[in-house]
Each structure stands twice: as C-alpha cells, then as structure tokens.
C-alpha cells in the first residue's frame, strides 16, 4: 500500500490511511499464516508460524539454521530477518514482514516448491 502524498509525518495523523493500513495488514497477515500452515512443511525449507497481531510473523525453521534460510530466501529475492540476536530463540528462527499481496505470494511460492529458484 503506497503512502499518501502528504507533508512528512502527516500520514501518522491521517485516520483513513491508518484504518486502510490496519485492514491491509490484517488481511495479508491472515493470508500468510493460512498458507504457511498449509505449505510450510512441503518445500525445501520447512517452517512453523507463530500467531501474530502485528506487521511481521515469527517463524521457526524446522529443518535448517536461520543462516541457511536467509541464503535460501536471498536467492529468491525475498528479504527476511534472522532472529539470532534474540537470545531465547536460538539459531532456527526468522521473521518476515507482512507486505503486498504480490510479495506475500512470492514468499508462499518459495516455501511450497521443492526446488524453487
């Protein structure tokens, strides 16, 4: 969802923009969670999603380290964040942002394909 053309920081006070943004994030987050649950263990990188109420989703990598997942997604042009700096999570968690529907579909395609490149 593109930002409206307003003076800097003004969109923080635009109630319509905030309402539309929240609706977009909720819709796309639900789409991601549903499809990660459906396809998360069918591809090369196997994932389990934790429920989320914000604009990112925490994922446990079931069959690899976070750095392996980072390389897997980088090869496919998908940005993720490793969570190795979160001491209690260890080295098998990543975080993804709730993005546009097109970007979210790209992520789902990557996790559902055995040999997607």
VENVEN-V584747 format. One record per run of one state. SS is the DSSP state (~ for helix, > for strand, _ for the rest). FROM is the first residue (numbers start at 1). TO is the last residue. If there is no record, write none. Layout:
ss=SS from=FROM to=TO
ss=SS from=FROM to=TO
This chain:
ss=_ from=1 to=9
ss=~ from=10 to=13
ss=_ from=14 to=14
ss=~ from=15 to=39
ss=_ from=40 to=46
ss=> from=47 to=49
ss=_ from=50 to=55
ss=> from=56 to=61
ss=_ from=62 to=65
ss=~ from=66 to=75
ss=_ from=76 to=80
ss=> from=81 to=82
ss=_ from=83 to=92
ss=> from=93 to=97
ss=_ from=98 to=100
ss=~ from=101 to=112
ss=_ from=113 to=117
